Amino acid sequence: MRTRSALGLAAALTLAACAHEAPQSAPPMSWSLNHTESEGAKLAYGVPQTDQVLVMMTCQMHSGRVEVSMTAPQDRAQGRIGLASRGERLELAADVAPSPMGDVALVMAHTDAGQPALDRFARSGDLTVSGQGRAVKAAARGEDRTKVADFFGACRRSA
């Protein structure tokens, strides 16, 4: 799964990494959710209907584990991803690996799906993602909150 999700994230971000110049006002981002039998559940925050993704979370159904992935320019990639939601903070040590895109690195970390920061995110929709020299509020509103809750419901171990 790790290779598939890493390659999927790398492919999804190729265009974003190759963009010539960012527009003055960034397009709005939202959450998307996909389930496949072979790859499990994928929750991504980015610009809808584009390859511009800030963060992706993946899991095998009911595994209790979540992989969190980001990309960064190869020369500035750092082995850390931070997630915060409503007073709970999760600092993840991450692996940095080159991607097939050359100048882009993949930053990946694994954690328990029941971490307090992830639990607060699943319930509230509030999330701040930090790492790779940036911090972004990635709040889930409206139907995006249902996608986030469904993702964590699928990832958590069944009783």
ROVEX-384625 format. One record per residue: residue in one letter; y negated, x negated, z of N, C-alpha, C in turn. Coordinates in steps of 0.001 Angstrom, whole numbers, padded with zeros to 6 digits, always signed. Example, Ala and Ser with C-alpha at 12.3 -4.5 7.8 and 13.67 -1.06 7.14 Angstrom:
<nodes>
A+005690-013190+007800+004500-012300+007800+003300-013200+007800 S+002250-012850+007080+001060-013670+007140-000030-012900+007870 
</nodes>
This chain:
<nodes>
M+001190-000821+000000+000000+000000+000000-001253-000865+000000 R-001229-001986+000730-002418-002811+000841-002879-003314-000524 T-001939-003758-001341-002296-004262-002663-002872-003149-003518 R-002242-001971-003499-002737-000852-004296-004121-000421-003863 S-004337-000302-002538-005659+000137-002084-006704-000933-002345 A-006339-002198-002219-007290-003274-002500-007664-003280-003972 L-006670-003150-004831-006968-003131-006264-007745-001880-006642 G-007421-000749-006016-008166+000480-006285-009617+000349-005869 L-009854-000225-004699-011224-000429-004241-011935-001417-005149 A-011260-002485-005517-011888-003477-006393-012259-002861-007730 A-011364-002086-008289-011668-001443-009572-012799-000447-009428 A-012808+000287-008342-013851+001290-008128-015225+000668-007976 L-015264-000572-007530-016550-001206-007267-016997-002186-008344 T-016217-002357-009367-016567-003311-010413-017928-003008-011013 L-018146-001768-011393-019420-001411-012008-020581-001579-011046 A-020378-001252-009799-021458-001410-008820-021826-002878-008658 A-020838-003741-008660-021104-005170-008496-021766-005771-009727 C-021544-005164-010884-022074-005702-012127-023401-005069-012537 A-023923-004181-011752-025170-003505-012108-026296-004522-012246 H-027160-004322-013246-028247-005266-013496-029352-005148-012466 E-029844-003963-012280-030939-003783-011339-030799-002408-010699 A-030940-002343-009384-030802-001071-008684-032013-000189-008952 P-031801+001120-009097-032935+002015-009281-033781+002075-008016 Q-035032+002505-008157-035949+002565-007019-035406+003450-005909 S-034916+004633-006248-034332+005485-005209-032832+005576-005472 A-032074+005209-004463-030622+005197-004598-030104+006629-004716 P-029083+006838-005565-028507+008177-005675-027820+008556-004364 P-027736+009844-004075-027102+010277-002826-025604+009981-002816 M-025117+009622-001641-023693+009330-001474-023037+010470-000707 S-021733+010608-000886-020965+011608-000150-019529+011112-000001 W-018742+011875+000735-017353+011520+001001-016440+012217+000003 S-015396+011517-000431-014359+012119-001273-013008+011821-000637 L-012062+012716-000873-010726+012589-000294-009692+012797-001386 N-008715+011901-001430-007596+012024-002368-006302+011761-001627 H-005275+012515-001969-003923+012316-001431-002983+012085-002612 T-002154+011071-002503-001064+010904-003459+000190+010557-002674 E+001317+010992-003190+002591+010743-002513+002847+009246-002337 S+002562+008463-003363+002883+007037-003313+001849+006208-002565 E+000578+006592-002605-000466+005782-001991-001025+006354-000699 G-000637+007536-000315-001138+008130+000918-002497+008773+000730 A-003294+008761+001791-004616+009396+001777-005697+008338+001620 K-006729+008673+000828-007874+007784+000612-009146+008578+000860 L-009988+008055+001743-011286+008640+002048-012336+007610+001661 A-013222+007965+000741-014208+006998+000249-015613+007573+000360 Y-016558+006703+000693-017971+007076+000763-018701+006336-000344 G-019293+007116-001259-020000+006509-002368-020745+007544-003189 V-021235+007108-004333-021952+007993-005247-020913+008811-006005 P-020992+010147-005911-019989+010996-006577-019901+010715-008078 Q-018675+010777-008583-018372+010645-010000-018814+009305-010586 T-018868+008260-009726-019151+006903-010186-018167+005965-009501 D-018277+004707-009822-017455+003684-009182-018189+002984-008050 Q-019312+003521-007613-020101+002914-006541-019609+003432-005194 V-018831+002602-004503-018224+002974-003226-018669+001972-002166 L-019171+002475-001046-019580+001608+000064-018384+001218+000923 V-017595+002218+001319-016458+001968+002203-015321+002910+001819 M-014091+002404+001982-012918+003223+001727-011974+003085+002905 M-011379+004205+003305-010353+004208+004335-009083+004760+003702 T-007959+004107+003973-006681+004553+003436-005643+004576+004548 C-004619+005407+004359-003504+005432+005304-002287+006038+004646 Q-001135+005675+005148+000093+006373+004802+000179+007585+005722 M+000660+008680+005222+000703+009920+005984+001398+009726+007337 H+000749+010170+008378+001252+010177+009759+001683+008802+010261 S+001077+007747+009721+001413+006381+010151+000693+005987+011436 G-000431+006628+011722-001221+006251+012888-002098+005039+012644 R-002095+004498+011427-002867+003304+011080-003807+003604+009924 V-004975+002976+009946-005978+003136+008899-006405+001755+008422 E-006524+001603+007108-007102+000390+006534-008527+000728+006122 V-009469-000102+006542-010882+000066+006201-011245-001073+005254 S-011851-000744+004101-012172-001747+003090-013615-001637+002633 M-014205-002781+002378-015539-002881+001789-015486-004008+000762 T-016514-004110-000043-016644-005266-000921-017930-005992-000573 A-017995-007228-001020-019188-008046-000800-019226-009118-001881 P-020410-009641-002172-020458-010790-003075-019595-011912-002497 Q-018842-012581-003327-017903-013611-002889-018557-014643-001975 D-019772-015058-002283-020424-016119-001511-021036-015631-000201 R-021048-014308+000046-021624-013785+001291-020652-012935+002101 A-019402-012890+001719-018425-012044+002408-018177-012563+003828 Q-018140-011631+004775-017899-011959+006179-016694-011175+006666 G-015900-011763+007534-014694-011138+008043-014946-010196+009204 R-015813-009225+008999-016134-008266+010053-016562-006950+009436 I-016075-005842+010004-016530-004496+009646-016810-003764+010950 G-017977-003145+011050-018331-002371+012232-018413-000887+011889 L-017894-000060+012775-017963+001393+012630-018493+001964+013935 A-019463+002853+013852-020026+003450+015057-020231+004942+014843 S-019933+005721+015893-020132+007162+015847-020426+007679+017243 R-021610+008247+017387-022010+008920+018631-021678+008127+019890 G-022151+006907+019946-022012+006083+021145-020738+005266+021218 E-019804+005503+020343-018573+004707+020298-018692+003698+019170 R-018308+002460+019444-018427+001394+018453-017077+000700+018303 L-016730+000378+017070-015490-000310+016767-015816-001512+015889 E-015537-002703+016390-015748-003944+015638-014386-004432+015178 L-014203-004553+013884-012921-004951+013325-012988-006348+012725 A-012049-007194+013112-011890-008483+012432-011213-008171+011105 A-011747-008723+010032-011272-008371+008697-010833-009604+007923 D-009910-009388+007000-009503-010429+006060-010442-010377+004863 V-010783-011531+004348-011606-011628+003143-010740-012241+002064 A-010655-011559+000932-009833-012047-000173-010589-011912-001480 P-010387-012845-002377-011022-012705-003687-010443-011493-004400 S-011243-010883-005227-010774-009741-006008-010587-010174-007451 P-009960-009341-008253-009795-009668-009663-011134-009746-010415 M-012225-009299-009795-013527-009298-010440-014239-010644-010367 G-013675-011619-009691-014263-012950-009655-015332-013145-008606 D-016523-012604-008798-017615-012855-007853-017690-011821-006738 V-016704-010944-006644-016661-009923-005600-015467-010192-004688 A-015684-010105-003387-014605-010272-002411-014254-008925-001802 L-012998-008771-001419-012543-007588-000698-012480-007928+000786 V-013039-007063+001601-013045-007242+003051-012231-006089+003619 M-011090-006399+004264-010159-005361+004703-009739-005558+006152 A-009677-004466+006880-009250-004501+008280-008318-003325+008553 H-007446-003490+009525-006542-002418+009938-006840-002041+011382 T-006665-000768+011679-006883-000302+013037-006072+000958+013293 D-006034+001363+014546-005358+002581+014956-006214+003787+014586 A-005604+004821+014022-006326+006025+013605-006936+006777+014792 G-006457+006511+016000-006956+007207+017182-008058+006472+017930 Q-008633+005425+017347-009725+004707+018003-010862+005686+018340 P-011515+005533+019501-012576+006473+019885-013685+006638+018835 A-014118+005561+018187-015177+005691+017173-014690+006524+015991 L-013429+006343+015585-012882+007126+014483-012665+008573+014895 D-012258+008772+016133-012085+010132+016640-013425+010883+016657 R-014474+010216+017106-015814+010847+017107-016274+011138+015677 F-016003+010210+014753-016342+010426+013353-015588+011644+012817 A-014301+011743+013119-013497+012871+012640-014028+014197+013164 R-014522+014209+014401-015021+015460+014997-016460+015774+014647 S-017310+014746+014525-018750+014991+014343-019238+014788+012912 G-018552+013946+012161-019028+013594+010824-020047+012470+010828 D-020459+012013+011999-021455+010933+012098-020763+009576+012050 L-021254+008686+011175-020693+007347+011082-021751+006392+010559 T-021814+005216+011181-022608+004107+010654-021638+002977+010372 V-021701+002463+009154-020840+001377+008708-021693+000125+008630 S-021227-000970+009255-021974-002220+009181-021041-003353+008785 G-021640-004325+008164-020900-005499+007721-021415-005941+006376 Q-021130-007163+006031-021519-007730+004746-023036-007707+004560 G-023744-007883+005685-025197-007966+005630-025921-006644+005480 R-025237-005551+005779-025890-004252+005673-025342-003293+006724 A-026138-002288+007050-025710-001198+007923-026174+000089+007255 V-025241+001029+007083-025540+002261+006358-025027+003451+007156 K-025885+004462+007300-025442+005733+007884-024669+006468+006806 A-023431+006785+007102-022538+007436+006144-022077+008768+006722 A-023019+009617+007039-022719+010889+007695-022033+011855+006740 A-021098+012600+007263-020416+013660+006514-021037+014986+006925 R-021544+015710+005961-022170+017011+006201-021467+018074+005363 G-021571+019312+005793-021003+020417+005026-019517+020244+004779 E-019105+020416+003521-017678+020330+003202-017130+018913+003334 D-018012+017908+003364-017546+016529+003595-016929+016386+004984 R-017413+017148+005955-016844+017079+007313-015385+017516+007305 T-015073+018511+006489-013689+018964+006377-012825+017875+005769 K-013340+017164+004771-012591+016064+004147-012276+014979+005171 V-013265+014638+005988-013065+013601+007009-012020+014054+008028 A-012147+015272+008513-011181+015793+009485-009781+015860+008880 D-009671+016275+007623-008366+016344+006953-007747+014955+006809 F-008573+013958+006473-008064+012597+006341-007444+012123+007655 F-008168+012257+008748-007643+011765+010018-006475+012601+010500 G-006465+013892+010192-005302+014725+010504-004058+014232+009775 A-004229+013801+008530-003114+013287+007743-002643+011917+008234 C-003562+011124+008752-003239+009756+009173-002604+009686+010546 R-003018+010551+011431-002521+010457+012810-001045+010762+012884 R-000400+010110+013837+001042+010337+014030+001275+011788+014402 S+002342+012355+013846+002677+013724+014214+003423+013706+015536 A+003218+014742+016302+003795+014803+017652+005270+015085+017649 
</nodes>
